[in-house]
Amino acid sequence: MLEELEQFANAHVSERPLLEKLFVISEESEYAKFLKDIGNHGDLMSLVLVLPTYDSRMDDEDTRDMGNNLYFMVVKKTDNSAGHDSKVEIFKKTQLELKALLEKIVDLHKNFGNNCLFRNIDLQTFRVDPVANYHGTNGWELEFSTETSL
């Protein structure tokens, strides 16, 4: 599943002119390290894919479902000396990019065809939170759950 997620995220970045880079991370120290080397000049921003977490949804030995907890962030490096209005503008721009990502995921869910990556999304689990001054970035985080069978 991780390979499919990374392929999906890379394809999404290539389709979106304002997304400069994809980062796949597993922990906070990697986030800080990767973003140190990125520019995010002008209106450019980055997509972050956090390694998924998994939990059991097995009721018995015949039901072998796992919950996949997925996390994406759309962030932009922010100058710490930037004023409040500048940060609000960053939130507005990154929100538009996150909305495009969310719409794409929901469309793939509705019209999954051969796409099994987002076929079993629990639509009630979508959550969007601001990413405020996190290692010098601002933007939005999207999290949701899917199910897969073992």
N, C-alpha and C positions, 0 to 999 in steps of 0.2 A: 504493500500500500504506500509506503514512503516514496518509492520510485515513481508511482503514479501521481502522488501529490506534487513532487518536485517537477515532473513533466508538465502538469497542469499549471503550476505557478510560473514556470519559465515561459510557457506559451502565452499566459496572460500578460506577463511583463513585455513580451515582444509585440503584443497587440496594442499596448497602451503607451503612447509617446511620452507621457510625463513620468512613467516609471523607469527609473534609471537602472536599478539593480535588484536582484533577488538575493536574499540571505537566508540560508537554512541554518537554524541554530538549535542547540539543545540546552543551553544555559546562559545566564546573564553575562558572564565574563566574555563569551563569544560575541554577544550583541555589542558590547562596548568596543571590542577589538575590531570587528568588521566595520562598524560605523565610523571609526577613526579615519579610515582610508577612503571614505566616500565624500563626494562634493555636495551633491544635491543643490547645485547652483541654479539660480533662476527659479523656475517652477518645478524642477525635477524633485522626485521623492523616491523612496525605496519600498519594496514589498518584503516583508519578513515572514517566513514560514517557520513556526516553532514546531519542533518534533512533537508528534501527537502523543497523548497519553491514552491508556486503554483501561477499561474496567469490565468486569464480568457482568453479563446479563443472562447467565445460565440459571434456569430454574431447576433443572435436573440434568441427568447425563444425556438425555435425548435433545435437549435444547442447548446448542453450542453457539450462542451469540456473544459477541464482544462489542462493547461500546467504544467507539473511536472518538476521542475528544480533540477537535482540530482548532488550531489557533493561527490566525493571520494578522499581521499588522501592516498598515500603510503609514509610514512615518517620513518626516522631513527633518534634517538637521536644522537646529535653531540656534542662532547666536544668542548667548546668554544676555547680551546687552540689548537685545531687541526689545522694543517696547510692547506693551500689552496689545495694541492694535495689530502689530505685526504678527504676534502669536495667534490672534484670533483669525487672521487671514490664512495662516498655515492650517489651522483647524478646518476652515472652510474648504480649502483646496484638497486636503487629504481626505476629508469626508466625501467629496465627490468621487475620488478614486476608490474609496472603500465601498461606496454605493454601487459602483460599476462592478466590482468584484462580487459583492453580495447578489446582485441581479444575475450575474453569469452563473453563479453556483445554484441559485434557485431555478433558473431556466434549465440547467443541466439536470437538476432533480426532476423537474416536471416532464422533460422530454428525454429521459435517460437513454433510451435505445440500447446501444452497446456500452454506454457509460455506467459502469458499476461503482465508480468512485463516490458519487453523490446520490445514488439511487435511494439509499435507505436513510436519508437525513431525518432526524427528529425535528420537524419544523418548529416545535415549541422551545427548542434549545438555543435558537439564535440569540446572541447577545452582542451588543456593540458598546464598547467603553472607550473613553478618551485615554490617550497615552500622553500624559502631561510631564514635560521636562524629564523624560526617562533617558538618562545618559546623553543629554543634550539634544533629544529629539522630541517632537510633538506629532500627534496624529491620532489614529484610531486603531483599536483592536477588535477583531471579529472572532467569536468563538461559537462553536456548535458541535453537535454530536451526530455521528452516523452509527450504523450497526453493520457488522459483518459476521458471517458464520464461519466457524472453524471447520 
